[in-house]
Amino acid sequence: MGANTSQVSDLSNNPNLKALVGPESISENDPFWNQLISFTFISPTSSGESKLLEEAVIPLAKTLIENNPRSGNFSALVRIFLGRTKELKISTECQDQLFIWQAHNALLMIRCLLKVFIREMSEEELHQQFSYQERAVVSCSETSSEDLLEELLSNLIHLIVEVPLLDITYSILFEAVTTLLVLLSYQLFHKDILRDGIIFQHIMKGRCLCLTSRLVKTLLYNFIRQEKCPPPTHIFEPKAEGGLLYGLAFGVASGLWSVFTLGGAGSKSENDQEHNPLPLSNQSLLLLLVLANLPDGPDWPNPYRQAITCFRNTQDTSSPPAEHPHTFQINFNSLYTALCEQQRSDQATLLLYTLLHQNANVRTYILSRTDMDNLVLPILDILYHVEERNSHHVYMALIILLILTEDDAFNRSIHEVVLKNISWYTERSLTEISLGSLLILVVIRTIQFNMTRTRDKYLHTNCLAALANMSAQFRCLHQYAAQRIISLFALLSKKHNKVLEQATQSLRGRQGDSTALPDYAQDLSVIEEVIRMMLEIINSCLCNSLHHNPNLVYALLYKRELFEQFRMHPSFQDIMQNLDTVIGFFSQRLEQAGSDLSVERVQEVIMKGAQALPKDRLKKFPELKFKYVEEDQPEDFFVPYVWSLVFNSGVGLHWIPTGIELFSMDSG
């Protein structure tokens, strides 16, 4: 950074940077500043090079921390940037690329320095760094009375919401979003959730408050638009008469293209970095999630969450309720399309969860779509590849399904959508299957994976709740889906018998000493809860839609001996009555039809029997309905999760793991 710098290794010896961090004050009118921010710098192209940049900036930043109280040069650099932001909109309209480029460079330097400052000092000390000024300007009451930190925050937000997204503004808009993320990154260095502080106050109240809805809307549109980083030649076209400065501009643009292709969603692998040309979209989404998950203040709600909760469709012509101060309108069709396309990343799945859970307008719109398979299939893909996903991503996908299955119309419609050749489902070739049957298959597979690997009760509970919500509307279940329902019951039955046997042996071996028994008792209790739930799911389907599901009846009859042991079990007697009735009724019909029946003949007998079975023969049970309820203190889960995504997926950002307190390094 600084004129003609081209490599990271040059930074510490660059004369302009040495002057910036040195003890001598530099007047804001000095030509030095124009020279400082007209640099060519080949930006990092990998996380490794990003790390090198961080390491090169650290000694410079530490020197500035030491000298800034005397020089006030950091404040001067901030004011140089602020002075230029006032003219950015005009510069954009006039296509003044050079001016925009220099403003971007100033902000890039501020961001790099701030990142080190935040790691090295408290928020109060950071605030102090903004207050040190060149002695010659201290007497100016207008300058000394302003809060330069709040001024920077406010200007960054103004820049994001007011400067249009064009090829020539892409880089500075990306840098403004990234700088806001850096300013909020104090949370990374605290184990407890930050519920107050100088930056927290400025972002949640103060001058930034009036821009809340516009900021949330802009960040959402940045995500929706999925704009690729423009090629360097589209940012700066060298002109023959442009001479040295345009040549420099072209040089830095080439370098910026490199840094903008740096980050991958949810991963730092080189392969992801090469295929993630959407840095502004990614960074905007991360900032949106950070803002939406800030905790409420001591006596005020989080305005960004309010905005997320109540925004409406552009086609909604009704007047917004008066109690929604930060509402705005956005194109729901475009939002839906972007959500469908981007579910491979944790952050897009978390946004979908947030909108489904908190914004009733979005939830109603999504549930009204006739192309729900475009959204549900990517969610099922996440669950199907559970081994490759982090647990938080799997939880979010599962909770999204649970929220969707709370709606009866959704549960009916998914059985009407027929899919062809699901390539990612490799257990069995599925040439044709309904979306509903595929959903059942994937959820059952998730339960089985959890039983053998993670043994997470929370995961079990949500999987079973989603199946239970759907069960009354099961329609025309695919033969394989019906088999897997019964196979899961067989697996549970086997596990139940094994634990029962272990408990019995342990009790005999200890001859009255039952110290080891509670573990087995707890395991048995959990398995019996799951078995009970599976029986209720099967029963719900039989009671409500038996005639629509001959394949389930067939699978039930084929494995009828599985249910024998539970008939007299006190925990299952009531629910087993209906299964006994169905098994008995159809077994009798098959006996009457003769012996050595073909599969086709058995299915024919079942189809006719389903129409003949009197509904009053089956005992009615309460409808199975489960609703997702967020924990009392959701920020304890979501704040560390969001920041782990920033840590792992932030484009062009590298944090040294030492000092990160919010989450353990393996939770990202």
N, C-alpha and C positions, 0 to 999 in steps of 0.2 A: 504494500500500500504506500502511496506517495508516488510521485512521478517516476515513470519508467521501471518500477519494481515489477519483476516477472516471476520470481520464485519465492517459496516460503522461506528458504534459507537466507534470503536477502533481507528479511524484515528487520532483524535486530540491528543491522548496520545501515539501514536506510536513513539518510540525514534528515529528511522531513519528519519521519516518525520519531527520531531522536529529539528533534526540536519540540514536537508535540508533547512528548512525555517529560521533557526536561524542566528545569526550575524557572526558566525565563518566560515571562508573560508575552503572549503574541496578540497584538491588537486585532480586533475583528476586521479592521479595514486593511490589514496587511495583505499584500498579494500572495503571501505564503499559503493562505487557505485555499485559494484557487488552484495553486500548484499541488497542494496536498491531496485534493479530491479529484484530480485529473490523472488517476493512475491506471496503468494496465497491470492486471494481476491474474495469473492463471489460477483459477479457483480449483479446489479439490475435486477429484473425480471418483473418490471412494471414501469409505468411512476411515480407512487408514490415513489417507491424505488430510481428511478433515481433522483427524487427531493431531497430525503434524502442525496444522494451522493453529489449533488450540494451544499446543505446546509453545509455538513461536510467539503467540500473542501474550501468554502469561507473564514473561519477564517485562515486556513493555508496559502491560497494564499495572503490574506491581510498582514499577518505577513511577508511573503516572499517579498512582495512589499516594505515593510518598511526596511527590512534587506539586500535585494539584492544589493543595491548600495555599501554596505561594503563588503559583502561576495562574490558576483559574482556567487553564487551557481546555479542560474537559467541558466546562460550561460554555466556553467560547465555541467549541466544535458543535455543541448542541444548538447554540443560537444561530450558527452558520446554517445548519440544517433547517431550523425552524424558519429562518428568513427565506429560504428557498421554497419551503412547502407552501408559503402564501401565494406563490406564483405558479405552482405546479399545474393547476387547472388551465390557466392561460397558456402555459408552455405546451400542454397536451393539445389544446385547440390549434396552436400555431405550429404543431409538429416540431417543437424545439427539442430535438433529441439530446443535444449536448447538455442542456440545462437539466433535463430529467436524469441523465446519466450521472452527472456530478452530484445531484441530490441523493441519488441511490448510493453512490460511493461514500458520501458522508454518513448516511444511515448505516451502511455496512460496517464502517469503522466504529460507530457508536455501539452497535449491537455486539460486535466482538469484544469491545472493552467492557460493556455492561455484563456480559456473560461471566467474565472473570471477577468483576467487582462483586457480583451477587454471591459467588462462591467464597469470596475472601472476607466479606464484611456483613454486618447486620444491616437491616433496612434503614435504620436511623443513620448509620454511617454512610450508606449510599445516598440518602437524602442530602446529607451534608456535602457530599462530593458535587452535587448539583448547585450548591449555594456558593461555592468558592468562585470568586470573580476576579478578573483583571482589576488591579487597583484603580485604574483610570475611570472605570465605569461604575464603581461602587457608589459614588455620589449620586448617580442617576436614580431617583426615587422610583420611577416606573419599572426599571429593570430589577432593582433590588427587592421590590415588594412582591414580585410575581413568584409563584412556586414553579420553578423550571421543570421539575419532574412531572407535575400535573400538566404543565404546558406541553411537554413532549407526549405524554399519554393522549391528551386531547387531540393534538395535531396528528398523531398516528391514526387515530380513529377517524378523524375528518378526512385524512388522505385516503383511507380504505373505502369510505362510503361515497366520497365525492369525485375522486379521479376515476374516469372510465377505464375499463379493462380493454386495452389495445396491445398490439405487439410492442409498442414503444414504452408502455407503462407496466408491462407484466413484471419486470424485474423489481421495480420499486414497490409495487403492491405486494409482491411476495416478501420483500424485505420488511415492509411495515408489519405484516402479519407475524413474521418470524420474530421481530423485535418485541412485539406485545407478548408472545409466548415466553421469550427470555425474561421479560420484566415480571411475569407471573411465576417464574420458576423457583422462587424462594421456597415454594412448597416442597420441592424435591429434597431440600436439606433439613426438613423437619418431619419427625415421625408423626406428631399430632397434626390434625387438620387445622390449618390456619383459618381463624374466624375473624381476624381483624388485622390491622396493619396499615401503613401509609398507602401502599399501592392498592390494597384491597379497598380502602375507603375511597380513593380516587376513582377506581373502576366502577364501584357499586353506587357511588353518590356523586357529588361534585359536578364538574362540567361535563363529564362523560355520560351522565345519566340520560340527558335529553337525546343522545344518539343511540340509545340501546336498541330500539327496534330496527333502525337503519343498519346498524352493525350486524345484527343477527340475520337480517334479510340479505345483506351483501355477502356474508360468509356462506349462507345457504346457497345463494346463486353461484358463488365461486365453485362450490361443490357440484351443483347441478350442471354447470356449463362444461365441466371437465376439459377446460382449455389446455391444450398442450403448450409446453414452453416453446415460444417462437424460435425458429432457427436464427442464428446470429445475423445473417444477411438481411433478415426482415426487421431487425432492431435498428441496425445502423448500416445504411448504404454508404460506403465511402464515395466521396465526390472528388472529382479531379481537382477542384479549386479548394477543397477542404483542408488540404495540407496536413500538418502534423496532428492537430487535435482530432480530426476525424479518423485519422489512422489509429490514434490511441483509443478512440471510442470503439472502433471495430475490434481492436485487440482485447479490450475488457469484455466486450459482448461475447466473443468466442469463449473466454474463460467462464463467463457466467453460465453459458449453455452447459458447460461441464458440471458445475455445481448443482444446477437445476435437475440434472438427470441422476443425482446422487441417491436419493432415498427410496426405499421400497416400503410398501404398507405392511407393517407387522414383521418385517425382517430386514436385516442388514446385508443379506447375501448379495454378491456381485450380480448374480443373474437377475434378481429383483430390481436392483438399481438401474440396470440397463433398460428394463422394460417398464419403468415408471416415469413417463414423461409428463406427469400431471402434478408438478410440485405445488402450484398455488391452490389447486383443489384439495390436495392432501393436507397442506398446512392450514388452510382455512377451516377444514373440518376439525382438525385437532384443536385449534383455538376456540371454535364454537363449543366443543365438548368440554374444554377446560372452563370456559365461562359459564356454561349451563350447569356445571357441577360444583361451582363455588357454593359454599354453605351460606345460608341466610345470615344477615348481620344481626347484631344484638337486638335491634328494634326495627329492622326493615327486611323485606323479602328480597331474594336475588332477582333483579329486574330481567336478567338474561333468561333465566328459567321461566319467568312470567311471559316473556316474548315467545319462547319456544312452545309454551303451553297453549297459547291462544291465537296464534296466527291462522289466517283463513285462506281459502281458495280465491284466486282472482275472479272466478266466476260467481262467487257468493256476493249477491247484491244487497243482502240484509245489513242493517246497521249493527256495528259491533256493540256488545254489552258495555255499559259505562264503566264497569269495574275492571276492565282490561286496559290499563294505561299504555301498554307497549305493544298493542296489536298491530299487525300489518297484513298485507295480502301477497300471496306468491302462487305461481302456477303449479298446482298439485300434479298435473299430468307429467310435467317435466321432472318434478321431484320424485315421483313414483318411478319413472324410467331410470333416473340416476341411482336410486336405491336398489333397483333390480340388477343393474349392471355392476355395482361395486361391492356386493356382499362378500367377496373374497377377503376383504380387509376387516380387521377387528373394529376399526373406527366407524365404518359404514354400517356394520351390524349393530353397534352401540347406538348410532344415530337412529336407526330404524326402531330399536327397542324404546329409546327415549320418546320418539314421536308417537308410537303406538300406545305407550303407557300414559303419556302426559297430555297429548293433544287429541281431544275428542273429535275435532274436525278432520284431522288426518286419518284417525282410526276409522271413522265412518266412511271416508272416501276410499281407503284401501279395501275395506270389506265389501264395498259396492262394485269393485272392479270385476270384470268378467274374464280377465286374463291373470288370475291369481297365481297360476302356475309359474309365471315369470318371476314372481317373488318367492314363492314357496320352494321351488326347485333349488335355488342357490342356498337356502337355509338348510334343506335336507342334505345337500352336498357337504356342508360344514359338519353336520352330525355324522354323516357316513364316514368321513375321514377324521373321525374323532382322535385317532392315534397321532395325527399330524398337527392337530390344533392345540392351542393352550386351553386350559380348563375354563378360563373366563369367556373365551369366544364361544365355546360349547354351551356354557350356561346361558349366554345371551340368546343364542339361536334357539335353545330349548324354551326359554321364557317367551320368546316371540311366538313360537308355536302354541304355547299354552294360552297366551292372550288371544290369538286368532281362534282357537277352539272354544273360547267362551261364547262365540257367536254361532247360533244354530244354523243360520243361513250358510255360513262358511262350511260347517260340518256336512251339510247336504250337498253343496255345490262341488266340493272336491271329489265326490264320487261320480260326478257327471263329466269331469275333464279326463279324457282318455289320452294317454301318452304313448309314444312309440319309441322303442329302442333306447332305453336309458343307459348310455355308454359307461357312465361311472359306476353303475351298480354291477359289480363283478361276481357276486356269489352265484348268480343264476342269470341266464339270458332272459330278459323281460322284453319280449317283442311288442306286447301291448298290455297296459295296466292303467288303472285309474289313478289319479293323483292321490285319492284317499287311501287306496291300498298301498301305494308306495310310501306314503307318510307312516302308515302303521308298520310296514317292514323296517323302515329306518329307525323309528322310535324303539321297536323291539330289539333291534340290533344294538342300539345304544345301551339299553338295559342289560343285555347279555355281556357287552363289553365291560360295563361298570361292575357287574357281578364277579367277573373273573379278574379284573385289573384294579380299578380305583376303589371300589366298594364305598361309594359316596352316597349316603342316604338322601341327601338333597337332590342329587341327580335322579335317583330312583323315583322319588316323590313327584317331581315335575313331569317325568316321562309318563308315569302311571296316571297322573292328573289329566294330561293331554289326551291319552287313550280313553279315559273315563268320560271326558267331555264329549268325545266323538262317538262313543259306543252306541247310543240310542239311534244315531243316524247312519250307522254302518250300512252300506248298500252294495250289493253285488260284489262282495269281497273276492279278490283274486284268489284262486286256489292256493297259491304259494303263501299269501298273507294269512289265510285261514290256518294253513299248516303251521306257520311260525307262531301264531297265537297259542296253539295247543302245544307246540314244541317248547315254548317258553314256560308254560305251565308244567311240562314234564321235567324241565331243568330245575324249576323251583321245588317240585316234589322230591326229586333226587337229592337236592341240597338239604331239604327239610329232614329227610330220613337219615342222612349222614350226620347232621348235627344232633339229631335225637339219639342216634346210636352212640356218638361220642359222649354225650351227656350221661347216658345210662352207664357206659363203661367207666367213666370218671367217678360216678357215684358209687358203683360197686367197688372199684379199686381203693377208694378212700374210706370205705366202711364207716360212713357217718360224718367224716370230715368233708364238708361241702364248700371249702374255700374256693375251689376252681369252678364251682357250678354257676355262679352269677354270669360269667362270660358266655357260657353255653346258653343260659336262660335268655340273655339279651339277644344273642344271635338267632335263637329260635323265635323269639318275639318279633324280630324284624322280618324274618322269612315268612312267618305266619301272617303278618300285616300285608306283605306283598302278595301272598297266595290269596288272601281274602279279597284284595283289590282286583286281582286277575279274575277270580270267580265272579265278582260283581260286574266286571266289564263284559264277560261272556254272557252272564245272565241278562244284563241290560240290552245287549244285542238280541238275544233270544226273545225277550219280552216285547221289544219294540219293533223288530224288523226281521223276525225269523224267516218269513216267506220271501224276503229279499236276499237271504244268505244261505243258499243250499250248500255252498262249499264249506261253511263253518260247521253246519250240522254233519256233513260227511266226515270232516276231520275229527269232530267230537265223537262220533260213533266208532271211527277207526281206532281211536285211542281211549275208548270208554273205561278200560281197566284202570287207567291213571286215577280216576276219580273215586274208585271204590274205597280207598283208605280214608277219605275225608268225609264220607257219608255220615258217620257217627261221631265225628270230631266236634266237640262243643262249640268251637269257634266258627264252624262252617255249616252246621246242620241246617240252619234256616235257608241259606243261599243254595245249598245242595238240593233242596226239594225240587226246584224248577229244573235243574239239570237232570235229575233223576226222571222227572216226568217226561222231558224231551227224549232222553236216551231210551227210556222204556217204550214210549209211544212209537218211535221210529224203528226200534229193534223188532217190535211186534209186527210192524208193517213189512219189514224185510223178511222176516220168517214166513209170513203169509205168501210172500212173492216167490218163495222157493229157494233152493240152494244153488251154489255156483253161479251167482249173478255176476254179470259183467259190470264194469265201472259205470258204463252208460245207463244200465238198467237200475243200478242202485241210485244214481242221481235222479232218474225219472221217478222212482218210488218216493224219494225225499221231496221232490218238487210237488208231487201230488199230495203227499202227507202234510206238507207245510200249509197247504190251503185248507186241509181238513181238520187240523188241530184246533179245538175250541180255545179261544183266547182266555176264557175264564178258568181254564185248567192251570194257568200259570199265576203264581202269587205275585201281586204287585209290590214293588219296593220303591222307596223314594228315588227320585231322579238323581243320577250322578252328575253333580255340577261343582266344579272347582274354579276358584277365581284367584288370579295372581295378586298377591299383596306385597308391596315393597317393605323391606325391613324398616324399623323405627328410625335408625340412623343410617340412611342409605349412603351418605358421603363416606362412611368408614370403608365401604367397599369400592365405590365408584371413583373417588378422588385418587387413591393409589393406582387403580386400574387405568384411568385416563392418562395419568402422568407416566405410567410404564409404557403406554402407547407413544407418547411424545418422545420418551427416552429412546425407544426402539425404532420409531417410524418417522421422527422429525427429519425433514429433508435438509441436508447440509448442516445438521446439528450434531455435535459430539460432546457428551458429558463424561468427565473423568468419574468412574464409579466411586472412587474414594469420597466419602462425605455424603453420599446419597443415603438418606435415612427413611424415606417414605415407604419404600418397598425393598425386599431383598432382590439381589441381582438376578435370581433365577425366576422371578415372577413375571418378567416381561415376556 
